[in-house]
Amino acid sequence: MREVGHRSARPGPVLTDLVIPLLPRCAFPPPGTPLACAVSGGADSLALLVLAVAAGCDATAYHVDHGLRAGSAAEAEVVADAAVRLRVDFVALAVDCPPGPNLEARARHARAGALPPGAATGHTADDQAETVFVNLLRGSGADGLSAMRPGPSHPILGLRRSETVHLVASLGLQVVSDPSNNDPAYQRNRIRHELLPLAGEIARRDLVPLLSRQAGLLADEVDLLDQLAGRLDPTDARALADAPVVLARRAVRRWLAGLDGRGYPPDAAAVERVIAVAGGAVVACEVAGGLRVRRSKGRLLAEPARSDAS
């Protein structure tokens, strides 16, 4: 990652006429709070920046260029112009993301690594509904189906995409058009342009509010399960074996994720293997990260897995 541009400015004006109806449905931090805004130049991210200014945040616009399209560097100028108009700081960043498998995921990872921690993104309720479907197709449990959480990192989840487009158009801001958003090679695009409209037609209703509401309900349930699982010692084999399996799985998942230096959650099969060790069905098992979990004197111990040569 490298910084390729930086412009400083003072906080801009409050755009009350256009944003008063929208701000109560947003989740921005208190006025004066520094807020890094990820701004690609699309309508959603530009609306994020506008609303952050209107909410009184000390916003900075961050643009990340992946270098994946010819002329992508010019998109930074669109964001820079918007930042000048709104009188907020602007930072242009560039990351290397060579073509290859899992390009979308790798680009997302590179972008997240370049942005400041907790940067705000312009995801809307429409993105939330798409994420529910994406995670459903991946076989995610409640954690995945709860999707994104409203808050300073996702402050405009309560808005619809049509509203951000209207806001930006009303302000006369130039918008970057990303042709990859219509490429059916990407699963999310097919969900957006095919699955959601078809499901809405079958249901005879707009599914975005419904799916967003379901995500919120599941998020509340996930929080409760996390709270209950947090009281369970995942290294206490007897306690783990006696606990409701839903809580045991969650406690083991959190424990294994903490053991992995990258913090990646383990797969479901690994969790079940550890629970089998706790219940005495097997003596030990291996999990990702080169670790072996075994039971000793009623405790679960994680240690480096023995190599074939040892």
N, C-alpha and C positions, 0 to 999 in steps of 0.2 A: 504494500500500500504506500502511496506517496501523495503528498499534497501538491496540487498543481495551481492553486489559486486561493487567494484570501482577500476579501474586502471587508472593511469595517464600517459600521454606521451606527447611528443612534436609533433607539426604538421608534417605530413609526406610529402613525395615527390610529385611533380606534375607529373602525369602519362600522359604526353602529347601525346605519340605515339598512344594511344588507344582512348583518349577522345576528341582530337581536333575536330573531325567531330561532336561530340555530344554536346559539351558545348554551342555552339551558340543557340541551341534549348532548353536550360535549363533556369531557372529563379532563379539562386542562388543570394544571397545578395553579396555585394562587398567583395573583398578579405580582410581577417582579421576579418570579422564579426563572432562572436560566433554563432554556429548553432547546435542545438540539433537535431540529426537524429534518428528517430524511426527505429530500425533495427531488424527485426524478424529473419533474417538469410536466407530468401528467396532471389532469384536472384534480384528482383526489389529493395528491401531495401539495399542489399549489393551494388548494382550499385549506389544507392543514396549516400552511404557513399564514394565510390570511387570518384564519380563525385564532391562531396562536397570538398574533399581534393584537387582534381585537380583544382577546381575553386578558391582555396586559402582560403576557409573558415576555421575558427578555430572550426572544427567539434568535436562533442562528440557523440559516439554511445550509444544509450539507448536501452536496450533489456527488454521487459516486459514479464514475465512468468505468464500465467494465471493458470497454474497447471491443465490444462484440459486433457493432454495426459500423459501416462506413459513415463518417460524419457524426458519430456519437459525441465527439468532443464539443461540437457546436451546441448540443443540448444544454451543456453547462451554461452557455450564454443566456439561454432562455430563463434559467433559474436565477442567474446573476441579475438579469434585468428586473425580474420580479422582486428580488431582494432590494435592489436600488429603489424601486418604487415604494416598497413597504418600509424602507429605511431600516433594514436589519442586516446583521453581518452575514457574509457568504463565504463558504469554504468549499472548494472543488477538490475532490480526491479521485485518484485513479488506482484501479486494482488490475492485476493480471488474471485473466480467466480464459485459458486456451480452450478451443473447441474440443469436444469429446463426450464421453458418456456422462449422464447425470448433470448436464450443463446447467439446468435450471437450479438444481439444489446447490451446485458448487458456486454459482453466481450469488445465490442468496446468502450462502455461508461467507463468501468473500465480502459482500456488502455489509453484513452484520459485524464482521471483524474490523472493517474500516471505520464504521460509525462509532461515536462515543457511546459508552454503556447507557442503556435506558433511552436511547434516541426515540423520538416520537415518529410514528409512521402514519400514513394517510389511509389506513384500512377502514373501510366503511361496513355497514350492515350487509351489503351485498357480498363483500369479501368474506365476512363472517359465515354467511350461508354457504358459500362455495367451500370454505375450509371444513365445515361440518361434513359435506359430501366427500371431499378429498379424504378426510380421515376415516369416514365410514368405509370407503372403498379400500382403504389400507388395512381394515380390520382393527382399528383403534378401539380401545375401551372408553370408559367415561372421560378419562383425561383428554384424549384426542377429540372426542365429541363435544367437550366443553369449549374447544377452540380457543380464541383469543379473549383475554380479559380486558374489559374497559378500564381505563386509567391513563396516567400521563404518557405511557408508551403507546397506547392506542386510544387517543382522546376523541376520535370522531367515529367510533364504532356505532354510535347511535344515529348516524346520518345515512341517507341513501346516496348511491352514486349519482342519481339524477340531480340531487340537490347540490352536490359539489360541482358538477358540470355547469349547472345554472349559475351558481355563485361566481365561478371563475369567468364565465362568459359575460356576466353582467358587469364585471370589473374590467373587461376588455384585456385580460391577461393572455399572452400568447401561450399556447399549450403544445407540448411535445406529443406527437403521435407515434406510438411504438408499434410497428407492424407485427411484432412477435405476439402481441395480445390477441391476434386473430389466427395464429398458427395452430391448426388442429393437432400438430405433433405434441403439444403440451396438454397434459390431462386437464389442468385447471381450465384451459380455454374451452375444451369440449363440455366440461361441466357448466361453464358460464353460458355458452351459446347454444348448447343442445339439451343437456340433462335438466338443468333448472327450469327452462321454459317448458319442456315436455312434462316434467313432474308437476309444475304449476297448472298446466292444462288439464292433466288428469285429476288433480285435486280441486280444480276450479277455484283457485285462490292464489294470491301472491304468497309464495312460500318463504320469502326472505324474512319478514317479521316473525313467522312461526319458527323457523330454524334458529334465528337469533335468540328468540325467547327460550327455546329448548336448550341452547348452549348455555344460557345464563342459569337455568335451573340445574343443569348438570354440574356447572361450576360450583354452585352452592353445595351440592352433594359431595363433590370431590373434596372441597374444603373440609367438610365434616369428616369424611373418611380419613383424610390426612391427619386431622386432629386426633382422631381415635387411634390411628395406627402409630402416631407419634408416642403414644403411651406404652407401646409394646416394644420390648427389647428383642430385636431380631436375632441376637446371638444366644438367647435363652431358648434352648431346644424345646423344653417342655411347654413353656409359655406359647411358643410359636405353634407347636402341634395342637395345643388346646384352644387356640384363638379361632374365631370365625375365619374361614379361609379367605374371605374378601380382605380382612385386615392383615392377615398373615402375608398374603401376596404383596400388599402395598408396603408393608414394613420391610420385607425382603428386597423389593424393588428399590426402595430408597437406600437401603444398606449397601446393596451391590453398586448402585450408581455412585455412592460416596467412595467406594473402593476403587472404582475406575477413575484414573487420573483425569480423564476427559469429562467425567460427569455424565456419560451416556447411560440412559436407562437400559437395563438388560432385556433380552427378549423373554416372552412368556415361558418358553421351554426351560430356560435357565432358572427362572423363579420356581417353577414346579419341581425341578431337580433339587433345589435347596430345601424346599418344604419336605420332600421325600427324605432327605438326610435328617431333618429335624424330627420327623416322625419315626425314624429308625428303619425305614424301608430299605435304605441303602447306606453304606458306610460313608461314602464321600462322592463328590461330583466335581466336575470342572465347569467353570464359567468363563465368560469373555474376560480379556485382559490378562490372560495367562495365570489365572488363579484357580485354586482348588479349595473347596469348602468341605470340611470334615467335622464330625461330632466327637467331642472328647469331654468326658465328665459332665455331660449335660449342657455343654456350651458348643456353639458353632464357631469354628476357627477358619479364617481365610488365610491361605498361605500360597506362595508361588507353586505352580504346578510342576511336578517333576518331569524333566525331559526324558525322552526315550533312551538317552545315553546314560542316565543316572540309575 
